[in-house]
Each structure stands twice: as C-alpha cells, then as structure tokens.
Amino acid sequence: MKSFTTLKDRMIKNPEVRKEYDALQDEFNLIDQLVTMRTSAGLTQEEVANKLGTNKSNISRLEHGKGNPSWSTLNKYAAACGFRVKLEAVEDNRASA
C-alpha cells in the first residue's frame, strides 16, 4: 500500500484535484493555526473545552474543519490558548474559475 504522501503527490498532478486542493488551503492553514495555538499553550482539547464552557467534541470538530466557526468562537478559542486572532486581507493572485 502506498503512503498517503505518495498518493497525495500523485493525485495533486491532476489539474482538477489541484484546483480543489488549492481552494481549501486557507481552511487547512486555519486548522493548523488552531492546533498550533493549543499545543503551544500546552493544552489538551479537554482543557480548552473547559475554559470555553463547551464539550471536547466541539473543540475536536473545530480542529478538524467541521463546521463554520463564528468570529466570536475563534476569538474565544484563541484567548483560551493565550493568543488573539487578527484578520489580514491579502490580494488574491490565484486564477479565477
């Protein structure tokens, strides 16, 4: 069986797959930042959930990109981890569909 990385590398060569993958890159980056904030703070999902007054399953869903978190939720999550969120607008140089 091929590794995930090998499969991904092969699939990404398909222009349609690449386009969809690139479209999700911002979401992947957000998820990575969430997990990085939590782990940098030395917190578990359970500990963040307790700070926010929610369930661990909600934190897990957030960190797996399931759902559409509000600005308020992102701010509360970041604060629980000792961070703050900042919105940055950047020019979109990707090709239009």
Secondary structure, 3 states (H helix, E strand, C coil): CCCHHHHHHHHCCCHHHHHHHHHCHHHHHHHHHHHHHHHHCCCCHHHHHHHHCCCHHHHHHHHCCCCCCCHHHHHHHHHHCCCCCCCCCCCCCCCCC
